[in-house]
Amino acid sequence: MKILKSLVLLLFIGFTVNAQDMASSEVPTAIQSQFKKAYKNATDIEWEKELDNYQVEFEIERMDYEVWYTSNGKQVKLEKEIMPNELPTAIKSAIKSKYSDYSIDDCELREEKGKTTYLVELEKWNDEIDVVYDAKGKLIKEVK
């Protein structure tokens, strides 16, 4: 049990060292400018530095967002909470076909390296499945 506690503590320390909370004033101007231009209605803004990238978590109309920027202000990743009705029709059809007994709990759109994927959390009673689809409705990953 002591070994498990030690491992958990070491993992926590490792994540804390790599991801550091920071004030908006510490974020480079190029990043601040790009962020303000792209997400004018952002609220509850929190910045972190993770290795070489800057991560910002925020909300727009009660929906959660996470965006990663390089040090020169280029957006490299986006994670955005979406409503189930915002899923592409192909994904809704695929879920209805393969997981008809499940209901959609949460949905997230992810953009990275020019690819858009959708993470959908499905639930049925105490059973939960996370699925990842591409924009055309092709199942990429399933985690039970």
Buried (B, 14 or more C-beta within 10 A) or exposed (E): EEEEEEEEEEEEEEEEEEEEEBEEEEBBEBBBEBBEEEBEEBEEBEBBBEEEBBBBBBBBEEEBBBBBBBEEBEBEBBBBBBEBEEBBEBBBEBBEEEBEEBEBEBBBBBBEEEEBBBBBBBBEEEEEBBBBBBBEBEEEEEEE
